[in-house]
Amino acid sequence: MKCKNLEVWKRSCRLSVATYRHFKTCTDYGFKDQITRSSLSIASNIAEGFEKESNKEKIRFIEIAKGSIAELMTQIYIGIEIDYIEKTIGITWANEAEELAKMLSSLKKNYTKEK
């Protein structure tokens, strides 16, 4: 698996694990499903993209992963507002998601240059 040495993939996996653990006992299954799926989608799309041969495909999956980050950020902010996520935890997750987005933007630039 080509992505296993990527720091952005490792960190996105850890963020997903944190959301799954946090919502393990949540009974609002709609919210739980949405936030865990968006967090899972980040690492999953990085993994899928890095198995593709062409840079164009890699870039497409990086963009999808960034879209999942935007979804997750939205859900984090809503989760804080409705008291599903403690503010300090939510801010930590949001900061990590922003860092992941920056890392993905840098990766995208590298593959855009190589076209």
Rosetta constraint file for C-alpha pairs under 8 A:
AtomPair CA 1 CA 47 HARMONIC 7.64 0.50
AtomPair CA 1 CA 51 HARMONIC 7.19 0.50
AtomPair CA 2 CA 47 HARMONIC 7.50 0.50
AtomPair CA 2 CA 50 HARMONIC 6.01 0.50
AtomPair CA 2 CA 51 HARMONIC 6.34 0.50
AtomPair CA 3 CA 9 HARMONIC 6.47 0.50
AtomPair CA 3 CA 46 HARMONIC 7.11 0.50
AtomPair CA 3 CA 47 HARMONIC 5.46 0.50
AtomPair CA 3 CA 50 HARMONIC 5.91 0.50
AtomPair CA 3 CA 51 HARMONIC 7.78 0.50
AtomPair CA 4 CA 9 HARMONIC 6.86 0.50
AtomPair CA 4 CA 10 HARMONIC 7.04 0.50
AtomPair CA 4 CA 47 HARMONIC 7.99 0.50
AtomPair CA 5 CA 9 HARMONIC 7.81 0.50
AtomPair CA 5 CA 10 HARMONIC 7.69 0.50
AtomPair CA 6 CA 10 HARMONIC 6.45 0.50
AtomPair CA 7 CA 11 HARMONIC 6.05 0.50
AtomPair CA 8 CA 12 HARMONIC 6.01 0.50
AtomPair CA 8 CA 100 HARMONIC 6.07 0.50
AtomPair CA 8 CA 103 HARMONIC 6.42 0.50
AtomPair CA 8 CA 104 HARMONIC 7.29 0.50
AtomPair CA 9 CA 13 HARMONIC 6.14 0.50
AtomPair CA 9 CA 43 HARMONIC 5.44 0.50
AtomPair CA 9 CA 46 HARMONIC 6.42 0.50
AtomPair CA 9 CA 47 HARMONIC 7.29 0.50
AtomPair CA 10 CA 14 HARMONIC 6.38 0.50
AtomPair CA 10 CA 43 HARMONIC 7.81 0.50
AtomPair CA 11 CA 15 HARMONIC 6.24 0.50
AtomPair CA 11 CA 100 HARMONIC 7.63 0.50
AtomPair CA 12 CA 16 HARMONIC 6.21 0.50
AtomPair CA 12 CA 39 HARMONIC 7.59 0.50
AtomPair CA 12 CA 42 HARMONIC 6.37 0.50
AtomPair CA 12 CA 43 HARMONIC 5.27 0.50
AtomPair CA 12 CA 97 HARMONIC 7.97 0.50
AtomPair CA 12 CA 100 HARMONIC 7.08 0.50
AtomPair CA 13 CA 17 HARMONIC 6.22 0.50
AtomPair CA 13 CA 40 HARMONIC 7.32 0.50
AtomPair CA 13 CA 43 HARMONIC 5.62 0.50
AtomPair CA 14 CA 18 HARMONIC 6.21 0.50
AtomPair CA 15 CA 19 HARMONIC 6.38 0.50
AtomPair CA 15 CA 39 HARMONIC 6.94 0.50
AtomPair CA 15 CA 93 HARMONIC 7.08 0.50
AtomPair CA 15 CA 96 HARMONIC 7.69 0.50
AtomPair CA 16 CA 20 HARMONIC 6.21 0.50
AtomPair CA 16 CA 36 HARMONIC 6.80 0.50
AtomPair CA 16 CA 39 HARMONIC 4.82 0.50
AtomPair CA 16 CA 40 HARMONIC 5.38 0.50
AtomPair CA 16 CA 43 HARMONIC 7.92 0.50
AtomPair CA 17 CA 21 HARMONIC 6.09 0.50
AtomPair CA 18 CA 22 HARMONIC 6.05 0.50
AtomPair CA 19 CA 23 HARMONIC 6.15 0.50
AtomPair CA 19 CA 35 HARMONIC 7.43 0.50
AtomPair CA 19 CA 36 HARMONIC 6.04 0.50
AtomPair CA 19 CA 39 HARMONIC 7.19 0.50
AtomPair CA 20 CA 24 HARMONIC 5.86 0.50
AtomPair CA 20 CA 36 HARMONIC 5.83 0.50
AtomPair CA 23 CA 32 HARMONIC 6.09 0.50
AtomPair CA 23 CA 36 HARMONIC 7.96 0.50
AtomPair CA 26 CA 32 HARMONIC 6.59 0.50
AtomPair CA 27 CA 32 HARMONIC 7.74 0.50
AtomPair CA 28 CA 32 HARMONIC 6.05 0.50
AtomPair CA 29 CA 33 HARMONIC 5.73 0.50
AtomPair CA 30 CA 34 HARMONIC 6.22 0.50
AtomPair CA 31 CA 35 HARMONIC 6.16 0.50
AtomPair CA 32 CA 36 HARMONIC 6.04 0.50
AtomPair CA 33 CA 37 HARMONIC 5.87 0.50
AtomPair CA 34 CA 38 HARMONIC 6.18 0.50
AtomPair CA 34 CA 75 HARMONIC 7.94 0.50
AtomPair CA 35 CA 39 HARMONIC 6.23 0.50
AtomPair CA 35 CA 72 HARMONIC 6.10 0.50
AtomPair CA 35 CA 75 HARMONIC 6.08 0.50
AtomPair CA 35 CA 76 HARMONIC 7.74 0.50
AtomPair CA 36 CA 40 HARMONIC 6.04 0.50
AtomPair CA 37 CA 41 HARMONIC 5.98 0.50
AtomPair CA 38 CA 42 HARMONIC 6.73 0.50
AtomPair CA 38 CA 68 HARMONIC 5.34 0.50
AtomPair CA 38 CA 69 HARMONIC 7.21 0.50
AtomPair CA 38 CA 71 HARMONIC 6.30 0.50
AtomPair CA 38 CA 72 HARMONIC 5.56 0.50
AtomPair CA 39 CA 43 HARMONIC 7.55 0.50
AtomPair CA 39 CA 68 HARMONIC 6.99 0.50
AtomPair CA 39 CA 69 HARMONIC 7.24 0.50
AtomPair CA 39 CA 72 HARMONIC 6.11 0.50
AtomPair CA 40 CA 44 HARMONIC 6.21 0.50
AtomPair CA 41 CA 45 HARMONIC 5.86 0.50
AtomPair CA 41 CA 65 HARMONIC 6.63 0.50
AtomPair CA 41 CA 68 HARMONIC 6.16 0.50
AtomPair CA 42 CA 46 HARMONIC 6.41 0.50
AtomPair CA 42 CA 64 HARMONIC 7.84 0.50
AtomPair CA 42 CA 65 HARMONIC 4.53 0.50
AtomPair CA 42 CA 66 HARMONIC 7.18 0.50
AtomPair CA 42 CA 68 HARMONIC 5.65 0.50
AtomPair CA 42 CA 69 HARMONIC 6.51 0.50
AtomPair CA 43 CA 47 HARMONIC 6.16 0.50
AtomPair CA 43 CA 65 HARMONIC 7.28 0.50
AtomPair CA 44 CA 48 HARMONIC 6.15 0.50
AtomPair CA 44 CA 65 HARMONIC 7.97 0.50
AtomPair CA 45 CA 49 HARMONIC 5.88 0.50
AtomPair CA 45 CA 61 HARMONIC 5.54 0.50
AtomPair CA 45 CA 62 HARMONIC 6.93 0.50
AtomPair CA 45 CA 64 HARMONIC 6.69 0.50
AtomPair CA 45 CA 65 HARMONIC 5.44 0.50
AtomPair CA 46 CA 50 HARMONIC 6.20 0.50
AtomPair CA 46 CA 61 HARMONIC 6.34 0.50
AtomPair CA 46 CA 62 HARMONIC 6.09 0.50
AtomPair CA 46 CA 65 HARMONIC 6.38 0.50
AtomPair CA 47 CA 51 HARMONIC 6.63 0.50
AtomPair CA 48 CA 52 HARMONIC 6.94 0.50
AtomPair CA 48 CA 61 HARMONIC 7.13 0.50
AtomPair CA 49 CA 57 HARMONIC 6.48 0.50
AtomPair CA 49 CA 58 HARMONIC 4.51 0.50
AtomPair CA 49 CA 59 HARMONIC 7.44 0.50
AtomPair CA 49 CA 60 HARMONIC 7.47 0.50
AtomPair CA 49 CA 61 HARMONIC 4.85 0.50
AtomPair CA 49 CA 62 HARMONIC 6.76 0.50
AtomPair CA 50 CA 58 HARMONIC 5.91 0.50
AtomPair CA 52 CA 57 HARMONIC 6.19 0.50
AtomPair CA 52 CA 58 HARMONIC 6.11 0.50
AtomPair CA 53 CA 57 HARMONIC 7.35 0.50
AtomPair CA 53 CA 58 HARMONIC 7.64 0.50
AtomPair CA 54 CA 58 HARMONIC 6.44 0.50
AtomPair CA 55 CA 59 HARMONIC 6.04 0.50
AtomPair CA 55 CA 111 HARMONIC 5.71 0.50
AtomPair CA 55 CA 112 HARMONIC 7.32 0.50
AtomPair CA 55 CA 114 HARMONIC 7.53 0.50
AtomPair CA 55 CA 115 HARMONIC 6.63 0.50
AtomPair CA 56 CA 60 HARMONIC 6.28 0.50
AtomPair CA 56 CA 111 HARMONIC 7.89 0.50
AtomPair CA 56 CA 112 HARMONIC 7.93 0.50
AtomPair CA 56 CA 115 HARMONIC 7.74 0.50
AtomPair CA 57 CA 61 HARMONIC 6.40 0.50
AtomPair CA 58 CA 62 HARMONIC 6.22 0.50
AtomPair CA 58 CA 111 HARMONIC 7.63 0.50
AtomPair CA 59 CA 63 HARMONIC 6.18 0.50
AtomPair CA 59 CA 108 HARMONIC 5.75 0.50
AtomPair CA 59 CA 111 HARMONIC 6.80 0.50
AtomPair CA 59 CA 112 HARMONIC 7.51 0.50
AtomPair CA 60 CA 64 HARMONIC 6.33 0.50
AtomPair CA 61 CA 65 HARMONIC 6.12 0.50
AtomPair CA 62 CA 66 HARMONIC 6.24 0.50
AtomPair CA 62 CA 104 HARMONIC 6.35 0.50
AtomPair CA 62 CA 107 HARMONIC 7.98 0.50
AtomPair CA 62 CA 108 HARMONIC 6.71 0.50
AtomPair CA 63 CA 67 HARMONIC 6.24 0.50
AtomPair CA 64 CA 68 HARMONIC 6.35 0.50
AtomPair CA 65 CA 69 HARMONIC 6.35 0.50
AtomPair CA 66 CA 70 HARMONIC 6.43 0.50
AtomPair CA 66 CA 101 HARMONIC 5.92 0.50
AtomPair CA 66 CA 104 HARMONIC 7.11 0.50
AtomPair CA 67 CA 71 HARMONIC 6.37 0.50
AtomPair CA 68 CA 72 HARMONIC 6.11 0.50
AtomPair CA 69 CA 73 HARMONIC 6.07 0.50
AtomPair CA 69 CA 97 HARMONIC 6.15 0.50
AtomPair CA 69 CA 98 HARMONIC 7.89 0.50
AtomPair CA 69 CA 100 HARMONIC 7.96 0.50
AtomPair CA 69 CA 101 HARMONIC 6.91 0.50
AtomPair CA 70 CA 74 HARMONIC 6.28 0.50
AtomPair CA 71 CA 75 HARMONIC 6.32 0.50
AtomPair CA 72 CA 76 HARMONIC 6.04 0.50
AtomPair CA 72 CA 97 HARMONIC 7.89 0.50
AtomPair CA 73 CA 77 HARMONIC 6.27 0.50
AtomPair CA 73 CA 94 HARMONIC 5.93 0.50
AtomPair CA 73 CA 97 HARMONIC 7.05 0.50
AtomPair CA 74 CA 78 HARMONIC 6.27 0.50
AtomPair CA 75 CA 79 HARMONIC 5.80 0.50
AtomPair CA 76 CA 80 HARMONIC 6.17 0.50
AtomPair CA 76 CA 85 HARMONIC 7.31 0.50
AtomPair CA 76 CA 90 HARMONIC 5.87 0.50
AtomPair CA 76 CA 93 HARMONIC 7.62 0.50
AtomPair CA 76 CA 94 HARMONIC 6.93 0.50
AtomPair CA 77 CA 81 HARMONIC 6.34 0.50
AtomPair CA 77 CA 90 HARMONIC 7.19 0.50
AtomPair CA 78 CA 82 HARMONIC 6.21 0.50
AtomPair CA 79 CA 83 HARMONIC 6.03 0.50
AtomPair CA 79 CA 84 HARMONIC 4.87 0.50
AtomPair CA 79 CA 85 HARMONIC 5.21 0.50
AtomPair CA 79 CA 90 HARMONIC 7.87 0.50
AtomPair CA 80 CA 84 HARMONIC 5.95 0.50
AtomPair CA 80 CA 85 HARMONIC 4.74 0.50
AtomPair CA 80 CA 86 HARMONIC 6.10 0.50
AtomPair CA 80 CA 87 HARMONIC 5.65 0.50
AtomPair CA 80 CA 90 HARMONIC 6.38 0.50
AtomPair CA 85 CA 89 HARMONIC 6.65 0.50
AtomPair CA 85 CA 90 HARMONIC 5.91 0.50
AtomPair CA 86 CA 90 HARMONIC 6.13 0.50
AtomPair CA 87 CA 91 HARMONIC 6.03 0.50
AtomPair CA 88 CA 92 HARMONIC 6.20 0.50
AtomPair CA 89 CA 93 HARMONIC 6.21 0.50
AtomPair CA 90 CA 94 HARMONIC 5.99 0.50
AtomPair CA 91 CA 95 HARMONIC 5.99 0.50
AtomPair CA 92 CA 96 HARMONIC 6.23 0.50
AtomPair CA 93 CA 97 HARMONIC 6.09 0.50
AtomPair CA 94 CA 98 HARMONIC 6.20 0.50
AtomPair CA 95 CA 99 HARMONIC 6.31 0.50
AtomPair CA 96 CA 100 HARMONIC 6.19 0.50
AtomPair CA 97 CA 101 HARMONIC 6.22 0.50
AtomPair CA 98 CA 102 HARMONIC 6.36 0.50
AtomPair CA 99 CA 103 HARMONIC 6.22 0.50
AtomPair CA 100 CA 104 HARMONIC 6.14 0.50
AtomPair CA 101 CA 105 HARMONIC 6.16 0.50
AtomPair CA 102 CA 106 HARMONIC 6.34 0.50
AtomPair CA 103 CA 107 HARMONIC 6.33 0.50
AtomPair CA 104 CA 108 HARMONIC 6.04 0.50
AtomPair CA 105 CA 109 HARMONIC 6.28 0.50
AtomPair CA 106 CA 110 HARMONIC 6.43 0.50
AtomPair CA 107 CA 111 HARMONIC 6.47 0.50
AtomPair CA 108 CA 112 HARMONIC 6.01 0.50
AtomPair CA 109 CA 113 HARMONIC 6.16 0.50
AtomPair CA 110 CA 114 HARMONIC 6.52 0.50
AtomPair CA 111 CA 115 HARMONIC 6.61 0.50
